[in-house]
Amino acid sequence: MNLDKKVTGIILAGGKSSRMGSEKGLLLFENTSFIKHISNALQPLIDELIIVSNNPQYDKFKGRRVPDIIPDSGPIAGLHAGLLHSKTENNLVLSCDVPLITTTLLQKLLPQKKEDYDAIIFESKQQTIPLIAMYKKQCAEKCAQFLANGEKRLRKLISELNTKTITILEEEHFFVSNINTPEDLKIITNGVNH
């Protein structure tokens, strides 16, 4: 593991969680909050953790909480705030609803050499996963342009960045699952116990 890389972990926890009905990052899976599962996976790879959220309940977690700079503007606003507050070029950015993510998987996103990409993102089942990705700090500028134009679609942002895509194995798909609804939570709870 190459630990001399300076990397910031950024967890986006500012979503509305409308489908779940409660704050996703604070939900429990195996008696541990989603946010804690994610920060545990990030910890061996990062120097600092930033949690982007307006909710002071996240202050109890190890990490620095920062609010969205441009409120109610979706994940691009969260990415923008996290990158602006980051002190490092490389940033592992995750949404707060991927509690199954592992350190081993995240390690694949770290640039292997002096790679000149704005972002390194996973792809699984022909879908890119822009909220489990490595973003360079310079992407904050592009986020600001998008937000100024009222554009909130993260995939649109990705299409305009110089991006490297890493396809993950079929058996790894489970680890990148978004847990958006109470049904999703039931599935993983049952799945992990079997």
C-alpha positions as protocol buffer text, in pm:
chain_id: "A"
residue {
  index: 1
  type: MET
  ca { x: 0 y: 0 z: 0 }
}
residue {
  index: 2
  type: ASN
  ca { x: 150 y: 332 z: -101 }
}
residue {
  index: 3
  type: LEU
  ca { x: 86 y: 554 z: 199 }
}
residue {
  index: 4
  type: ASP
  ca { x: 311 y: 841 z: 99 }
}
residue {
  index: 5
  type: LYS
  ca { x: 39 y: 972 z: -130 }
}
residue {
  index: 6
  type: LYS
  ca { x: -141 y: 1264 z: 24 }
}
residue {
  index: 7
  type: VAL
  ca { x: -511 y: 1189 z: -11 }
}
residue {
  index: 8
  type: THR
  ca { x: -822 y: 1343 z: 144 }
}
residue {
  index: 9
  type: GLY
  ca { x: -1137 y: 1139 z: 195 }
}
residue {
  index: 10
  type: ILE
  ca { x: -1460 y: 1327 z: 124 }
}
residue {
  index: 11
  type: ILE
  ca { x: -1799 y: 1181 z: 219 }
}
residue {
  index: 12
  type: LEU
  ca { x: -2102 y: 1357 z: 73 }
}
residue {
  index: 13
  type: ALA
  ca { x: -2380 y: 1344 z: 332 }
}
residue {
  index: 14
  type: GLY
  ca { x: -2591 y: 1638 z: 225 }
}
residue {
  index: 15
  type: GLY
  ca { x: -2859 y: 1457 z: 25 }
}
residue {
  index: 16
  type: LYS
  ca { x: -3229 y: 1474 z: 97 }
}
residue {
  index: 17
  type: SER
  ca { x: -3261 y: 1097 z: 165 }
}
residue {
  index: 18
  type: SER
  ca { x: -3622 y: 1125 z: 45 }
}
residue {
  index: 19
  type: ARG
  ca { x: -3649 y: 760 z: -65 }
}
residue {
  index: 20
  type: MET
  ca { x: -3504 y: 633 z: 262 }
}
residue {
  index: 21
  type: GLY
  ca { x: -3714 y: 861 z: 481 }
}
residue {
  index: 22
  type: SER
  ca { x: -3426 y: 935 z: 721 }
}
residue {
  index: 23
  type: GLU
  ca { x: -3067 y: 1062 z: 713 }
}
residue {
  index: 24
  type: LYS
  ca { x: -2881 y: 789 z: 520 }
}
residue {
  index: 25
  type: GLY
  ca { x: -2533 y: 846 z: 660 }
}
residue {
  index: 26
  type: LEU
  ca { x: -2662 y: 793 z: 1013 }
}
residue {
  index: 27
  type: LEU
  ca { x: -2847 y: 468 z: 938 }
}
residue {
  index: 28
  type: LEU
  ca { x: -2712 y: 160 z: 1108 }
}
residue {
  index: 29
  type: PHE
  ca { x: -2587 y: -149 z: 931 }
}
residue {
  index: 30
  type: GLU
  ca { x: -2454 y: -423 z: 1160 }
}
residue {
  index: 31
  type: ASN
  ca { x: -2486 y: -178 z: 1454 }
}
residue {
  index: 32
  type: THR
  ca { x: -2253 y: 75 z: 1292 }
}
residue {
  index: 33
  type: SER
  ca { x: -2355 y: 390 z: 1105 }
}
residue {
  index: 34
  type: PHE
  ca { x: -2308 y: 403 z: 727 }
}
residue {
  index: 35
  type: ILE
  ca { x: -2071 y: 697 z: 768 }
}
residue {
  index: 36
  type: LYS
  ca { x: -1851 y: 500 z: 1009 }
}
residue {
  index: 37
  type: HIS
  ca { x: -1836 y: 199 z: 773 }
}
residue {
  index: 38
  type: ILE
  ca { x: -1725 y: 429 z: 492 }
}
residue {
  index: 39
  type: SER
  ca { x: -1472 y: 621 z: 702 }
}
residue {
  index: 40
  type: ASN
  ca { x: -1326 y: 288 z: 825 }
}
residue {
  index: 41
  type: ALA
  ca { x: -1275 y: 180 z: 462 }
}
residue {
  index: 42
  type: LEU
  ca { x: -1115 y: 517 z: 376 }
}
residue {
  index: 43
  type: GLN
  ca { x: -895 y: 550 z: 684 }
}
residue {
  index: 44
  type: PRO
  ca { x: -589 y: 345 z: 572 }
}
residue {
  index: 45
  type: LEU
  ca { x: -569 y: 547 z: 248 }
}
residue {
  index: 46
  type: ILE
  ca { x: -625 y: 906 z: 360 }
}
residue {
  index: 47
  type: ASP
  ca { x: -464 y: 1183 z: 565 }
}
residue {
  index: 48
  type: GLU
  ca { x: -783 y: 1371 z: 643 }
}
residue {
  index: 49
  type: LEU
  ca { x: -1157 y: 1308 z: 629 }
}
residue {
  index: 50
  type: ILE
  ca { x: -1408 y: 1575 z: 527 }
}
residue {
  index: 51
  type: ILE
  ca { x: -1783 y: 1520 z: 568 }
}
residue {
  index: 52
  type: VAL
  ca { x: -1993 y: 1753 z: 353 }
}
residue {
  index: 53
  type: SER
  ca { x: -2322 y: 1813 z: 535 }
}
residue {
  index: 54
  type: ASN
  ca { x: -2527 y: 2088 z: 695 }
}
residue {
  index: 55
  type: ASN
  ca { x: -2632 y: 1844 z: 969 }
}
residue {
  index: 56
  type: PRO
  ca { x: -2444 y: 1897 z: 1299 }
}
residue {
  index: 57
  type: GLN
  ca { x: -2514 y: 1532 z: 1392 }
}
residue {
  index: 58
  type: TYR
  ca { x: -2210 y: 1443 z: 1179 }
}
residue {
  index: 59
  type: ASP
  ca { x: -1984 y: 1641 z: 1414 }
}
residue {
  index: 60
  type: LYS
  ca { x: -1953 y: 1335 z: 1640 }
}
residue {
  index: 61
  type: PHE
  ca { x: -1758 y: 1147 z: 1374 }
}
residue {
  index: 62
  type: LYS
  ca { x: -1385 y: 1171 z: 1326 }
}
residue {
  index: 63
  type: GLY
  ca { x: -1346 y: 1417 z: 1043 }
}
residue {
  index: 64
  type: ARG
  ca { x: -1409 y: 1780 z: 958 }
}
residue {
  index: 65
  type: ARG
  ca { x: -1769 y: 1868 z: 867 }
}
residue {
  index: 66
  type: VAL
  ca { x: -1816 y: 2140 z: 607 }
}
residue {
  index: 67
  type: PRO
  ca { x: -2150 y: 2270 z: 473 }
}
residue {
  index: 68
  type: ASP
  ca { x: -2243 y: 2305 z: 106 }
}
residue {
  index: 69
  type: ILE
  ca { x: -2130 y: 2644 z: -22 }
}
residue {
  index: 70
  type: ILE
  ca { x: -2418 y: 2650 z: -269 }
}
residue {
  index: 71
  type: PRO
  ca { x: -2715 y: 2489 z: -88 }
}
residue {
  index: 72
  type: ASP
  ca { x: -2975 y: 2257 z: -245 }
}
residue {
  index: 73
  type: SER
  ca { x: -2771 y: 2200 z: -560 }
}
residue {
  index: 74
  type: GLY
  ca { x: -2716 y: 1826 z: -541 }
}
residue {
  index: 75
  type: PRO
  ca { x: -2397 y: 1619 z: -548 }
}
residue {
  index: 76
  type: ILE
  ca { x: -2201 y: 1865 z: -764 }
}
residue {
  index: 77
  type: ALA
  ca { x: -2239 y: 2122 z: -483 }
}
residue {
  index: 78
  type: GLY
  ca { x: -2120 y: 1864 z: -229 }
}
residue {
  index: 79
  type: LEU
  ca { x: -1823 y: 1773 z: -447 }
}
residue {
  index: 80
  type: HIS
  ca { x: -1747 y: 2143 z: -495 }
}
residue {
  index: 81
  type: ALA
  ca { x: -1751 y: 2215 z: -119 }
}
residue {
  index: 82
  type: GLY
  ca { x: -1541 y: 1909 z: -37 }
}
residue {
  index: 83
  type: LEU
  ca { x: -1276 y: 1982 z: -300 }
}
residue {
  index: 84
  type: LEU
  ca { x: -1253 y: 2350 z: -201 }
}
residue {
  index: 85
  type: HIS
  ca { x: -1187 y: 2253 z: 162 }
}
residue {
  index: 86
  type: SER
  ca { x: -940 y: 1979 z: 70 }
}
residue {
  index: 87
  type: LYS
  ca { x: -569 y: 2046 z: 111 }
}
residue {
  index: 88
  type: THR
  ca { x: -459 y: 1767 z: -124 }
}
residue {
  index: 89
  type: GLU
  ca { x: -455 y: 1715 z: -499 }
}
residue {
  index: 90
  type: ASN
  ca { x: -606 y: 1363 z: -480 }
}
residue {
  index: 91
  type: ASN
  ca { x: -943 y: 1313 z: -313 }
}
residue {
  index: 92
  type: LEU
  ca { x: -1143 y: 995 z: -265 }
}
residue {
  index: 93
  type: VAL
  ca { x: -1506 y: 1103 z: -286 }
}
residue {
  index: 94
  type: LEU
  ca { x: -1794 y: 881 z: -174 }
}
residue {
  index: 95
  type: SER
  ca { x: -2165 y: 926 z: -116 }
}
residue {
  index: 96
  type: CYS
  ca { x: -2284 y: 836 z: 235 }
}
residue {
  index: 97
  type: ASP
  ca { x: -2497 y: 543 z: 114 }
}
residue {
  index: 98
  type: VAL
  ca { x: -2229 y: 284 z: 27 }
}
residue {
  index: 99
  type: PRO
  ca { x: -2164 y: 111 z: 362 }
}
residue {
  index: 100
  type: LEU
  ca { x: -2028 y: -207 z: 198 }
}
residue {
  index: 101
  type: ILE
  ca { x: -1730 y: -34 z: 35 }
}
residue {
  index: 102
  type: THR
  ca { x: -1388 y: -180 z: 115 }
}
residue {
  index: 103
  type: THR
  ca { x: -1036 y: -38 z: 145 }
}
residue {
  index: 104
  type: THR
  ca { x: -913 y: -291 z: -114 }
}
residue {
  index: 105
  type: LEU
  ca { x: -1161 y: -165 z: -372 }
}
residue {
  index: 106
  type: LEU
  ca { x: -1093 y: 203 z: -298 }
}
residue {
  index: 107
  type: GLN
  ca { x: -721 y: 146 z: -342 }
}
residue {
  index: 108
  type: LYS
  ca { x: -783 y: 73 z: -711 }
}
residue {
  index: 109
  type: LEU
  ca { x: -889 y: 438 z: -754 }
}
residue {
  index: 110
  type: LEU
  ca { x: -558 y: 582 z: -640 }
}
residue {
  index: 111
  type: PRO
  ca { x: -341 y: 695 z: -931 }
}
residue {
  index: 112
  type: GLN
  ca { x: -79 y: 425 z: -992 }
}
residue {
  index: 113
  type: LYS
  ca { x: 177 y: 667 z: -1128 }
}
residue {
  index: 114
  type: LYS
  ca { x: 181 y: 1033 z: -1224 }
}
residue {
  index: 115
  type: GLU
  ca { x: -146 y: 999 z: -1411 }
}
residue {
  index: 116
  type: ASP
  ca { x: -296 y: 1305 z: -1567 }
}
residue {
  index: 117
  type: TYR
  ca { x: -666 y: 1246 z: -1504 }
}
residue {
  index: 118
  type: ASP
  ca { x: -920 y: 1481 z: -1347 }
}
residue {
  index: 119
  type: ALA
  ca { x: -1110 y: 1183 z: -1211 }
}
residue {
  index: 120
  type: ILE
  ca { x: -1078 y: 806 z: -1177 }
}
residue {
  index: 121
  type: ILE
  ca { x: -1415 y: 637 z: -1144 }
}
residue {
  index: 122
  type: PHE
  ca { x: -1556 y: 289 z: -1120 }
}
residue {
  index: 123
  type: GLU
  ca { x: -1788 y: 133 z: -1371 }
}
residue {
  index: 124
  type: SER
  ca { x: -2006 y: -166 z: -1290 }
}
residue {
  index: 125
  type: LYS
  ca { x: -2268 y: -334 z: -1508 }
}
residue {
  index: 126
  type: GLN
  ca { x: -2220 y: -68 z: -1781 }
}
residue {
  index: 127
  type: GLN
  ca { x: -2291 y: 213 z: -1532 }
}
residue {
  index: 128
  type: THR
  ca { x: -2032 y: 461 z: -1411 }
}
residue {
  index: 129
  type: ILE
  ca { x: -2027 y: 528 z: -1038 }
}
residue {
  index: 130
  type: PRO
  ca { x: -1931 y: 896 z: -1001 }
}
residue {
  index: 131
  type: LEU
  ca { x: -1981 y: 893 z: -624 }
}
residue {
  index: 132
  type: ILE
  ca { x: -1715 y: 634 z: -552 }
}
residue {
  index: 133
  type: ALA
  ca { x: -1428 y: 805 z: -729 }
}
residue {
  index: 134
  type: MET
  ca { x: -1099 y: 987 z: -707 }
}
residue {
  index: 135
  type: TYR
  ca { x: -1119 y: 1355 z: -802 }
}
residue {
  index: 136
  type: LYS
  ca { x: -834 y: 1603 z: -840 }
}
residue {
  index: 137
  type: LYS
  ca { x: -875 y: 1925 z: -642 }
}
residue {
  index: 138
  type: GLN
  ca { x: -878 y: 2122 z: -970 }
}
residue {
  index: 139
  type: CYS
  ca { x: -1225 y: 1976 z: -1048 }
}
residue {
  index: 140
  type: ALA
  ca { x: -1370 y: 2230 z: -800 }
}
residue {
  index: 141
  type: GLU
  ca { x: -1339 y: 2492 z: -1073 }
}
residue {
  index: 142
  type: LYS
  ca { x: -1548 y: 2289 z: -1320 }
}
residue {
  index: 143
  type: CYS
  ca { x: -1805 y: 2223 z: -1043 }
}
residue {
  index: 144
  type: ALA
  ca { x: -1832 y: 2598 z: -982 }
}
residue {
  index: 145
  type: GLN
  ca { x: -1893 y: 2662 z: -1355 }
}
residue {
  index: 146
  type: PHE
  ca { x: -2167 y: 2397 z: -1364 }
}
residue {
  index: 147
  type: LEU
  ca { x: -2334 y: 2534 z: -1052 }
}
residue {
  index: 148
  type: ALA
  ca { x: -2320 y: 2889 z: -1190 }
}
residue {
  index: 149
  type: ASN
  ca { x: -2508 y: 2760 z: -1497 }
}
residue {
  index: 150
  type: GLY
  ca { x: -2768 y: 2581 z: -1285 }
}
residue {
  index: 151
  type: GLU
  ca { x: -2645 y: 2237 z: -1404 }
}
residue {
  index: 152
  type: LYS
  ca { x: -2684 y: 1972 z: -1132 }
}
residue {
  index: 153
  type: ARG
  ca { x: -2626 y: 1648 z: -1322 }
}
residue {
  index: 154
  type: LEU
  ca { x: -2311 y: 1478 z: -1202 }
}
residue {
  index: 155
  type: ARG
  ca { x: -2285 y: 1252 z: -1508 }
}
residue {
  index: 156
  type: LYS
  ca { x: -2280 y: 1563 z: -1728 }
}
residue {
  index: 157
  type: LEU
  ca { x: -1987 y: 1695 z: -1523 }
}
residue {
  index: 158
  type: ILE
  ca { x: -1804 y: 1361 z: -1559 }
}
residue {
  index: 159
  type: SER
  ca { x: -1851 y: 1370 z: -1936 }
}
residue {
  index: 160
  type: GLU
  ca { x: -1656 y: 1698 z: -1946 }
}
residue {
  index: 161
  type: LEU
  ca { x: -1366 y: 1584 z: -1729 }
}
residue {
  index: 162
  type: ASN
  ca { x: -1061 y: 1387 z: -1837 }
}
residue {
  index: 163
  type: THR
  ca { x: -1169 y: 1061 z: -1676 }
}
residue {
  index: 164
  type: LYS
  ca { x: -1019 y: 716 z: -1636 }
}
residue {
  index: 165
  type: THR
  ca { x: -1276 y: 440 z: -1583 }
}
residue {
  index: 166
  type: ILE
  ca { x: -1199 y: 121 z: -1394 }
}
residue {
  index: 167
  type: THR
  ca { x: -1442 y: -164 z: -1453 }
}
residue {
  index: 168
  type: ILE
  ca { x: -1500 y: -364 z: -1140 }
}
residue {
  index: 169
  type: LEU
  ca { x: -1561 y: -736 z: -1135 }
}
residue {
  index: 170
  type: GLU
  ca { x: -1913 y: -876 z: -1123 }
}
residue {
  index: 171
  type: GLU
  ca { x: -1852 y: -1017 z: -774 }
}
residue {
  index: 172
  type: GLU
  ca { x: -1737 y: -674 z: -651 }
}
residue {
  index: 173
  type: HIS
  ca { x: -2064 y: -505 z: -750 }
}
residue {
  index: 174
  type: PHE
  ca { x: -2214 y: -585 z: -410 }
}
residue {
  index: 175
  type: PHE
  ca { x: -1955 y: -360 z: -240 }
}
residue {
  index: 176
  type: VAL
  ca { x: -2053 y: -53 z: -445 }
}
residue {
  index: 177
  type: SER
  ca { x: -2429 y: -90 z: -391 }
}
residue {
  index: 178
  type: ASN
  ca { x: -2616 y: 231 z: -306 }
}
residue {
  index: 179
  type: ILE
  ca { x: -2854 y: 181 z: -18 }
}
residue {
  index: 180
  type: ASN
  ca { x: -3136 y: 422 z: -107 }
}
residue {
  index: 181
  type: THR
  ca { x: -3450 y: 262 z: 34 }
}
residue {
  index: 182
  type: PRO
  ca { x: -3555 y: 59 z: 339 }
}
residue {
  index: 183
  type: GLU
  ca { x: -3584 y: -239 z: 98 }
}
residue {
  index: 184
  type: ASP
  ca { x: -3219 y: -198 z: -8 }
}
residue {
  index: 185
  type: LEU
  ca { x: -3117 y: -200 z: 357 }
}
residue {
  index: 186
  type: LYS
  ca { x: -3316 y: -520 z: 417 }
}
residue {
  index: 187
  type: ILE
  ca { x: -3148 y: -689 z: 121 }
}
residue {
  index: 188
  type: ILE
  ca { x: -2793 y: -616 z: 238 }
}
residue {
  index: 189
  type: THR
  ca { x: -2875 y: -703 z: 598 }
}
residue {
  index: 190
  type: ASN
  ca { x: -3008 y: -1041 z: 486 }
}
residue {
  index: 191
  type: GLY
  ca { x: -2735 y: -1084 z: 223 }
}
residue {
  index: 192
  type: VAL
  ca { x: -2447 y: -1031 z: 463 }
}
residue {
  index: 193
  type: ASN
  ca { x: -2591 y: -1274 z: 715 }
}
residue {
  index: 194
  type: HIS
  ca { x: -2613 y: -1558 z: 462 }
}
